[in-house]
Amino acid sequence: MSKIINLTPHTVKIIGENGEVVAEYPSTGNARVNSNFSEVGKVDGFPILKTTYGETDGLPNPDGETTYIVSMVVAMANPHRSDIVSPNTAPQAVVRDASGAVFGVRSFSRY
């Protein structure tokens, strides 16, 4: 795959070992999964909602040449797609700025 398209709503930055930005992928769209919720119980009077996922909007069909960067939810809802990855936001892979906001990631994940 030679082309990378970011379908998250944010620029994705890959951070190298020395803390430098080694790649940057600006947002070019927003793939989203349709969600449905049903109440399955209560905790301390508050509803517990079960989420089920439906179709994904904004995710092109595979073309054999493109890798799509998508959110973790989109990636998890489409495990059959080998052309999608999501930013790896596990504690050991995420890089945060001084205020604690995510600045970038060190790798991608596939589900």
C-alpha positions in Angstrom: 0.0 0.0 0.0 1.5 3.3 -1.0 -1.1 6.0 -0.1 -2.2 6.9 3.4 -5.4 8.8 4.0 -6.5 10.1 7.5 -10.2 9.7 8.0 -10.2 10.8 11.7 -11.2 14.4 12.6 -7.7 15.2 13.8 -4.2 15.5 12.4 -2.3 12.3 13.3 1.4 12.8 14.3 3.8 9.9 14.6 6.5 10.6 17.1 10.0 9.1 16.7 12.3 7.8 19.5 13.9 11.2 20.1 10.5 12.9 20.5 10.4 14.5 17.1 7.5 14.4 14.7 8.5 11.9 12.0 5.2 11.8 10.0 2.1 13.9 10.0 -1.2 13.0 8.4 -3.8 15.8 8.2 -7.5 14.9 8.4 -9.1 14.5 5.0 -12.5 13.2 6.1 -14.3 11.5 9.0 -15.3 7.9 8.9 -18.0 7.2 11.5 -19.8 4.1 12.8 -23.5 4.3 13.3 -24.4 3.3 16.9 -27.5 2.0 18.5 -28.1 2.0 22.3 -30.4 -0.1 24.4 -30.8 0.0 28.2 -29.7 -3.2 29.8 -29.9 -2.3 33.5 -29.1 0.4 36.0 -26.3 1.2 38.4 -27.3 3.4 41.4 -30.3 4.5 39.4 -28.3 5.5 36.3 -29.0 3.6 33.0 -26.4 1.1 31.6 -26.5 1.3 27.8 -25.4 -1.5 25.6 -23.9 -0.2 22.3 -24.2 -2.1 19.0 -22.5 -0.9 15.9 -24.0 -0.7 12.4 -22.7 0.5 9.1 -19.7 2.7 8.7 -20.1 6.0 6.9 -17.2 7.7 5.1 -15.0 4.7 4.7 -14.2 4.0 1.0 -14.0 0.5 -0.3 -10.5 -1.1 -0.4 -8.5 -0.2 -3.5 -5.4 -2.3 -2.8 -3.2 0.9 -2.8 -4.5 2.9 0.2 -4.2 2.6 4.0 -6.9 4.5 5.9 -6.3 5.9 9.3 -9.5 5.7 11.3 -10.7 5.9 14.9 -10.3 2.9 17.2 -14.1 2.4 17.1 -14.2 2.3 13.3 -11.3 -0.1 13.2 -12.9 -2.4 15.8 -16.2 -2.3 13.9 -14.4 -3.4 10.7 -11.9 -6.2 11.7 -12.2 -7.7 8.2 -10.5 -4.7 6.7 -6.7 -5.1 6.3 -6.4 -1.6 4.8 -7.3 0.3 8.0 -5.3 1.2 11.1 -5.9 3.5 14.0 -3.6 5.6 16.1 -2.2 3.5 19.0 -3.3 5.4 22.1 -2.2 2.8 24.6 -0.3 4.5 27.5 3.1 3.3 26.3 2.4 4.5 22.7 0.9 7.9 23.2 2.9 11.1 23.6 1.3 13.9 25.6 2.1 17.6 25.8 2.7 19.5 29.0 -1.0 19.9 29.7 -1.7 16.2 29.2 -3.3 16.4 25.8 -2.4 13.9 23.2 0.4 15.3 21.0 1.1 12.2 18.9 1.5 8.5 18.9 4.5 6.1 18.3 2.6 3.5 16.3 -0.7 2.3 14.8 -3.0 -0.5 15.8 -5.0 -3.0 13.8 -8.0 -5.0 15.2 
